[in-house]
């Protein structure tokens, strides 16, 4: 099953998104592999490549990990974390180019609906959320 890491500058934001997704997917047969990686190393506003790295390792179940980030330096920290990974995990981790909440929900729905979802299909579901218009 594909794992999901939600990266935000805010611990509360990343945890809130994960909580929301866990509640949405609660009717599924198993626990969705999703983890929050928010805040800097002191738990304050910011991002931490080491926190993201450890989150990727925790959520990996062997099929791949999608990382969804909120802002620019969250992407940079996620790229740094991925660069620190060893193969074969490193080649199974990708950052989705998606808004953090909508992308995380899209990715989670794809994973929850098909335990055999591919990394590409989960990335596509997350990135499709960019097309969700609110007007």
C-alpha positions in Angstrom: 0.0 0.0 0.0 1.2 3.5 -0.9 2.1 5.7 2.1 1.4 9.4 2.4 3.5 12.0 4.2 1.8 15.4 4.8 4.5 18.2 5.2 3.4 21.5 6.6 5.2 24.4 8.3 2.7 23.9 11.1 2.5 20.8 13.3 -1.2 21.5 13.8 -2.0 21.8 10.1 -0.2 18.6 9.1 -1.8 16.7 12.1 -5.2 18.2 11.3 -5.1 17.1 7.6 -4.0 13.6 8.7 -6.8 13.5 11.3 -9.4 14.6 8.7 -8.2 11.9 6.2 -8.2 9.2 8.9 -11.8 10.1 9.7 -12.8 10.1 6.0 -11.2 6.7 5.5 -12.3 5.1 8.8 -14.9 2.9 7.1 -12.1 1.1 5.2 -10.8 -2.3 6.1 -7.4 -1.1 7.4 -5.5 1.8 8.7 -4.4 4.2 6.0 -0.6 4.7 6.0 -0.5 8.5 6.5 1.7 10.5 8.7 2.1 14.2 9.6 5.6 15.8 9.3 4.9 19.3 10.4 7.0 21.9 12.1 10.7 22.4 12.5 13.0 20.4 14.8 11.8 22.4 17.8 8.1 21.8 16.9 7.7 25.5 15.8 6.8 26.9 12.5 9.0 25.6 9.7 10.0 22.3 8.2 12.7 19.7 9.1 14.3 17.4 6.5 15.1 14.8 9.3 11.5 14.8 10.5 10.3 14.2 6.9 13.0 11.5 6.4 11.8 9.6 9.5 8.2 10.0 8.5 8.9 8.6 5.0 10.6 5.5 6.6 7.7 5.0 9.1 5.0 5.1 6.5 6.7 3.0 3.8 5.1 -0.4 3.4 7.2 -1.3 0.3 5.0 0.1 -2.5 6.0 3.7 -2.4 5.4 7.0 -0.6 3.8 10.2 -1.8 4.9 13.4 -0.1 2.5 16.3 -0.2 3.9 19.8 0.9 2.3 23.1 1.7 4.9 25.8 0.7 8.2 26.2 -1.1 10.6 25.4 1.7 8.5 22.4 2.6 9.3 21.2 -0.9 13.0 22.0 -0.5 13.0 20.1 2.9 11.2 17.2 1.3 13.7 17.1 -1.6 16.5 17.1 1.0 14.9 14.2 2.9 14.5 12.2 -0.2 18.1 12.8 -1.2 19.2 11.3 2.2 17.3 8.1 1.6 19.0 4.9 0.4 17.9 2.7 -2.5 15.5 1.0 -3.0 13.3 3.3 -0.9 14.7 6.5 -2.5 13.3 5.5 -6.0 9.8 4.8 -4.5 9.3 8.3 -3.0 7.8 11.2 -5.0 6.5 14.6 -4.2 3.1 15.4 -5.6 2.6 18.8 -7.2 -0.7 19.4 -5.5 -2.3 21.7 -2.9 -1.7 20.1 0.5 -5.2 19.5 1.8 -7.0 18.7 -1.5 -3.9 16.7 -2.7 -3.7 14.7 0.5 -7.5 13.8 0.3 -7.2 12.8 -3.4 -4.2 10.6 -2.7 -5.9 9.1 0.4 -9.1 8.3 -1.5 -7.1 6.6 -4.2 -5.1 4.5 -1.7 -8.3 3.7 0.4 -10.3 2.7 -2.7 -7.6 0.3 -4.0 -5.0 -1.3 -1.8 -3.1 -2.1 -5.0 -2.9 1.5 -6.2 0.3 2.3 -8.0 2.6 5.2 -7.0 1.7 6.8 -10.4 -2.1 6.5 -9.8 -1.8 8.1 -6.3 0.4 10.9 -7.6 -2.2 11.5 -10.4 -5.1 11.6 -7.9 -3.3 14.1 -5.7 -2.3 16.3 -8.7 -5.8 16.1 -10.2 -7.0 18.1 -7.2 -5.5 21.2 -8.8 -8.5 21.1 -11.1 -11.0 21.4 -8.3 -12.6 24.8 -8.7 -14.4 26.3 -5.8 -16.6 28.6 -7.8 
